Amino acid sequence: MGYTNVALMEKIKEMYPDIEKHGITVNLDFNRELKTYDIKLKKDSHELVTHLEKQDADECMDGIKCIYLGVKIGEFIKNFEERK
């Protein structure tokens, strides 16, 4: 399946609306060595870097939510909200 990093990033934001709701920035790059997408979530001074397997990214583009990524996003939001 062919898609750009920008298309994947937009799809992730669409599937996980809490990202934009909480003002989290998302950056991603494809790691050719590991064949994963390195995803960086950032809110103020809080930052999380996680990985998304290529197969999970393909499924995401097909509209299937990635449980692992959803959990990571939820944990990130919970962590910075608890520190307020």
Contacts in CASP RR format, 6 or more apart in sequence:
PFRMAT RR
TARGET T0000
AUTHOR 0000-0000-0000
METHOD contacts of the structure
MODEL  1
MGYTNVALMEKIKEMYPDIEKHGITVNLDFNRELKTYDIKLKKDSHELVT
HLEKQDADECMDGIKCIYLGVKIGEFIKNFEERK
1 58 0 8 1.000
1 61 0 8 1.000
1 62 0 8 1.000
3 61 0 8 1.000
5 28 0 8 1.000
5 29 0 8 1.000
5 30 0 8 1.000
5 37 0 8 1.000
7 61 0 8 1.000
8 28 0 8 1.000
8 37 0 8 1.000
8 57 0 8 1.000
8 60 0 8 1.000
8 61 0 8 1.000
9 26 0 8 1.000
9 27 0 8 1.000
9 28 0 8 1.000
11 60 0 8 1.000
11 61 0 8 1.000
11 63 0 8 1.000
12 19 0 8 1.000
12 26 0 8 1.000
12 28 0 8 1.000
12 39 0 8 1.000
12 60 0 8 1.000
12 69 0 8 1.000
13 19 0 8 1.000
13 20 0 8 1.000
13 26 0 8 1.000
15 60 0 8 1.000
15 63 0 8 1.000
15 65 0 8 1.000
16 65 0 8 1.000
16 69 0 8 1.000
16 70 0 8 1.000
16 73 0 8 1.000
18 24 0 8 1.000
18 73 0 8 1.000
18 74 0 8 1.000
18 77 0 8 1.000
19 26 0 8 1.000
19 41 0 8 1.000
19 73 0 8 1.000
22 43 0 8 1.000
22 77 0 8 1.000
22 80 0 8 1.000
23 43 0 8 1.000
24 41 0 8 1.000
24 42 0 8 1.000
24 43 0 8 1.000
24 73 0 8 1.000
24 76 0 8 1.000
24 77 0 8 1.000
25 41 0 8 1.000
25 42 0 8 1.000
25 43 0 8 1.000
26 39 0 8 1.000
26 40 0 8 1.000
26 41 0 8 1.000
26 42 0 8 1.000
27 39 0 8 1.000
27 40 0 8 1.000
27 42 0 8 1.000
28 37 0 8 1.000
28 38 0 8 1.000
28 39 0 8 1.000
28 40 0 8 1.000
28 52 0 8 1.000
29 37 0 8 1.000
29 38 0 8 1.000
30 36 0 8 1.000
30 37 0 8 1.000
30 38 0 8 1.000
31 37 0 8 1.000
31 38 0 8 1.000
31 51 0 8 1.000
34 51 0 8 1.000
35 53 0 8 1.000
35 54 0 8 1.000
36 51 0 8 1.000
36 52 0 8 1.000
36 53 0 8 1.000
36 54 0 8 1.000
37 51 0 8 1.000
37 52 0 8 1.000
37 54 0 8 1.000
37 57 0 8 1.000
38 49 0 8 1.000
38 50 0 8 1.000
38 51 0 8 1.000
39 49 0 8 1.000
39 50 0 8 1.000
39 51 0 8 1.000
39 52 0 8 1.000
39 69 0 8 1.000
40 47 0 8 1.000
40 48 0 8 1.000
40 49 0 8 1.000
41 47 0 8 1.000
41 48 0 8 1.000
41 49 0 8 1.000
41 50 0 8 1.000
41 72 0 8 1.000
41 73 0 8 1.000
41 76 0 8 1.000
42 48 0 8 1.000
43 76 0 8 1.000
43 80 0 8 1.000
44 80 0 8 1.000
46 76 0 8 1.000
46 79 0 8 1.000
46 80 0 8 1.000
46 83 0 8 1.000
48 72 0 8 1.000
48 75 0 8 1.000
48 76 0 8 1.000
50 69 0 8 1.000
50 72 0 8 1.000
52 60 0 8 1.000
52 66 0 8 1.000
52 68 0 8 1.000
52 69 0 8 1.000
56 66 0 8 1.000
56 68 0 8 1.000
56 69 0 8 1.000
57 66 0 8 1.000
59 66 0 8 1.000
60 66 0 8 1.000
60 69 0 8 1.000
END
